[in-house]
Amino acid sequence: MARRNRAVVKDVLPDPLYNSKLVTKLINQVMLDGKKGLAQQIVYNAFNIIKEKTGTDGLAVYTQALENVKPVLETKGR
């Protein structure tokens, strides 16, 4: 067991454009080598393409996709 203190979990700041923490987490997952600006461009362009093709907001499609992926029932070990 570790004798040091536990690592502090940092809370992510909301995205400046959509004001959503989910978008910030997506940007952080897309980001490579600390290039956050490029990752933001990729995500925002993807949301714009979704808006052009479907006519609905890209953030709404993203949140609906996350809801579809989540498990319906949470299981715990005994």
C-alpha positions as a Markdown table, in Angstrom:
| # | Residue | x | y | z |
|---|---|---|---|---|
| 1 | Met | 0.0 | 0.0 | 0.0 |
| 2 | Ala | 1.2 | 3.5 | -0.8 |
| 3 | Arg | 2.1 | 5.6 | 2.2 |
| 4 | Arg | 1.8 | 8.9 | 0.4 |
| 5 | Asn | -1.3 | 10.9 | 0.0 |
| 6 | Arg | -3.8 | 10.1 | -2.7 |
| 7 | Ala | -3.6 | 12.0 | -5.9 |
| 8 | Val | -6.0 | 14.9 | -6.1 |
| 9 | Val | -8.5 | 14.6 | -8.9 |
| 10 | Lys | -8.6 | 17.8 | -10.9 |
| 11 | Asp | -12.0 | 18.9 | -12.2 |
| 12 | Val | -12.0 | 20.0 | -15.9 |
| 13 | Leu | -13.1 | 23.4 | -16.9 |
| 14 | Pro | -16.2 | 23.7 | -19.2 |
| 15 | Asp | -15.6 | 24.2 | -22.9 |
| 16 | Pro | -15.5 | 27.9 | -23.9 |
| 17 | Leu | -17.7 | 27.5 | -27.0 |
| 18 | Tyr | -20.4 | 25.0 | -25.8 |
| 19 | Asn | -19.9 | 25.5 | -22.0 |
| 20 | Ser | -19.9 | 21.7 | -21.5 |
| 21 | Lys | -17.5 | 19.5 | -19.5 |
| 22 | Leu | -18.3 | 16.6 | -21.8 |
| 23 | Val | -16.9 | 18.4 | -24.8 |
| 24 | Thr | -13.7 | 19.3 | -22.8 |
| 25 | Lys | -13.2 | 15.6 | -21.9 |
| 26 | Leu | -13.7 | 14.7 | -25.6 |
| 27 | Ile | -11.1 | 17.4 | -26.6 |
| 28 | Asn | -8.7 | 16.0 | -24.1 |
| 29 | Gln | -9.1 | 12.5 | -25.4 |
| 30 | Val | -8.5 | 13.7 | -29.0 |
| 31 | Met | -5.5 | 15.8 | -28.0 |
| 32 | Leu | -2.0 | 14.4 | -29.0 |
| 33 | Asp | 1.3 | 15.8 | -27.7 |
| 34 | Gly | -0.4 | 18.7 | -25.9 |
| 35 | Lys | -1.8 | 20.3 | -29.1 |
| 36 | Lys | -5.1 | 21.4 | -27.6 |
| 37 | Gly | -5.9 | 24.0 | -30.2 |
| 38 | Leu | -5.7 | 21.4 | -33.0 |
| 39 | Ala | -7.9 | 19.0 | -31.0 |
| 40 | Gln | -10.5 | 21.8 | -30.5 |
| 41 | Gln | -10.5 | 22.4 | -34.2 |
| 42 | Ile | -11.1 | 18.7 | -35.0 |
| 43 | Val | -14.0 | 18.4 | -32.5 |
| 44 | Tyr | -15.6 | 21.7 | -33.5 |
| 45 | Asn | -15.3 | 20.8 | -37.2 |
| 46 | Ala | -16.9 | 17.4 | -36.5 |
| 47 | Phe | -19.8 | 19.1 | -34.7 |
| 48 | Asn | -20.2 | 21.5 | -37.7 |
| 49 | Ile | -20.3 | 18.5 | -40.1 |
| 50 | Ile | -22.9 | 16.8 | -37.9 |
| 51 | Lys | -25.0 | 20.0 | -37.9 |
| 52 | Glu | -24.8 | 20.3 | -41.7 |
| 53 | Lys | -25.7 | 16.7 | -42.4 |
| 54 | Thr | -28.4 | 16.1 | -39.8 |
| 55 | Gly | -29.6 | 19.6 | -39.1 |
| 56 | Thr | -29.4 | 19.0 | -35.3 |
| 57 | Asp | -26.9 | 20.4 | -32.9 |
| 58 | Gly | -23.6 | 18.5 | -32.8 |
| 59 | Leu | -23.5 | 18.6 | -29.0 |
| 60 | Ala | -27.0 | 17.1 | -28.8 |
| 61 | Val | -26.0 | 14.2 | -31.1 |
| 62 | Tyr | -22.8 | 13.7 | -29.0 |
| 63 | Thr | -24.7 | 13.6 | -25.7 |
| 64 | Gln | -27.3 | 11.2 | -27.2 |
| 65 | Ala | -24.5 | 8.9 | -28.4 |
| 66 | Leu | -23.0 | 8.9 | -24.9 |
| 67 | Glu | -26.4 | 8.0 | -23.5 |
| 68 | Asn | -26.7 | 5.1 | -26.0 |
| 69 | Val | -23.3 | 3.7 | -25.1 |
| 70 | Lys | -23.8 | 3.8 | -21.3 |
| 71 | Pro | -24.9 | 0.6 | -19.6 |
| 72 | Val | -28.5 | 0.5 | -18.6 |
| 73 | Leu | -27.9 | -1.3 | -15.3 |
| 74 | Glu | -24.9 | -0.9 | -13.0 |
| 75 | Thr | -23.4 | -4.0 | -11.6 |
| 76 | Lys | -21.2 | -4.3 | -8.5 |
| 77 | Gly | -19.0 | -7.1 | -7.4 |
| 78 | Arg | -19.8 | -9.1 | -4.4 |
